[in-house]
């Protein structure tokens, strides 16, 4: 290949020891791109509601129109095809398929995903379905949301509606995207929908999200008539102690416990980590486990989706040197690493990506990994034609793909890489201000223009394949 064609000769990857079977893809989610919020019977999700809360989302942005993907789906599939990828990871909007989260299928809503699946297959692209990427029907939140056990059963029923319709054509199924964000950001910190600030509710949400995953996985697997892959996607970072002090070691352990082990231990070992259970008990809280739940949650699955953006160090003291907060709870403070940052103010830490992947391989063996999201927001400047010469994003992708290759060389079984995101979209509480796309979107005209990173990504895939 010709290095000048990608405009960034320094970014050629030194090694590309990736097999032809390695899956390359791009990812999106329903609420972030679809728009058509009130069409064909779709009812509000918690994000439609949250976006209306003054101050909840930057600039009061919302997903009513987003990238208008609902109306531009065939062109968007052609765009994905033009990027040279194998697969497209998208999510299904629960309130489109089952408005209100109970009752019968809404045929008009499900038909959209039926058409999308057909369009992808006709383009030679593999559809990867995520069943839940945060758009809980508002009515289910009104009934208690994820802290309410019944939501797990509602989720499994909804999953089967999608599975029954698409499983003749879709092979790869992900139950949940990033339950940590749903539980923690949604119910404890309150910066994501539904915006609650209730620690015990977040702990209950963790358990019911995992239960919903297990119930849905069991039912889908039982109904599968051919070999399929079932999985869950977690967002994970690394949690190293900021110093050698005991407080910092404890803070790192707690951050890793609540961020990673409270998901992967029950999923893979059928138990919550003892240190976290003990700490919860010390503050009068507990996962609401009933008999049999952990067997359901630890139902075997085939793929772990890894979403990685950055790794962190942790400190057990606040900036004033206190080891406990006003309520007497130990401090767990992320310490920003001294690195270049993205527009999200996230440090760029590709070596921590390798560290995470090798650790997953070591601590949770026998579980194939797929990178279901990785990417970066930068303050893009489009030229008059809409083109963005995003050296920064291109470098981020190159460094992180190299980190995947390095982890594979250390034994991690990583089977694919999906860039986040196909195109600029609604970045949750950050609204449209933060752009993660490898394709630029002009929100006035809805024109899509591949950025330099998209061209680099396409050429990289071609190079790996020997094209
Ligand atoms: C992840 C989300 C995804 C996107 C990226 C930047 O946490 O899964 O929807 O917002 O972050």
Boltz pocket constraint, residues with backbone or C-beta under 6 A from the ligand:
constraints:
  - pocket:
      binder: B
      contacts: [[A, 29], [A, 32], [A, 177], [A, 178], [A, 181], [A, 235], [A, 307], [A, 373], [A, 420], [A, 426], [A, 427], [A, 428], [A, 436]]
      max_distance: 6.0
